[in-house]
Amino acid sequence: DVDFGKLAEAVWKKNRFNQSQWEILPFAVFAVKNGNKEAFPYLFSQMLRQSTRNNGQYYVPGYQGLSLPYLINDLLDRDTDVKETFAWYNKNANRLLFDKKQMKYVLSKEAR
């Protein structure tokens, strides 16, 4: 069996400093979708930068039709605009845990 969490961590560590955002972005998406929350700040920076363009729909290379705002809200189980989601993330980032069954991030029980 492949441990996608470990793979995501290794992929993100190896590729997070690539020169082009188009090269980094798919690695960041893979990382957060598989439990590596260290890539969220990069995704938020890209999402916030693009939120005024393309009606806020920033698509990810290699993930056809996947909107970055949709992905982040889905993984964090949020239904808010970009800035509200970012504020919520900043408030709760240290309490987020990845639930492998749901394939989403949840707040730790200690945080509730």
C-alpha positions, 0 to 999 in steps of 0.5 A: 500500500502507498502511504499518500500522506508520507508521499505528499510530505516528501513531494511538497518538501522537494518541490516547494521552492521551484521557480514557477508558480505553475510548477509548485501549484500542483504539488501544493494541491497534492500535498494538502489533498493528502494531509500535508497542511504545510502547503496551505499558506502557499495555496492561500497566497495564490488564491488571494492573489487571483481572487480578483481575477477570473471571477475568483475561479483560479484553476490548477494545472493538472487538475482540470476544472478544479477551482482553488477556492472550491478545493480549499473550502471543501478540504476545510469544510467551509462555505465562505468567500476567500478572505473569510476562509483565510481568516478562519484558517489563520485562527485555526491552523494549529488545531487542524488535523487531517481525517483520512476517512473524510479526506478533509481537515477537522479541528482537533477534539481538544480545540472544540 
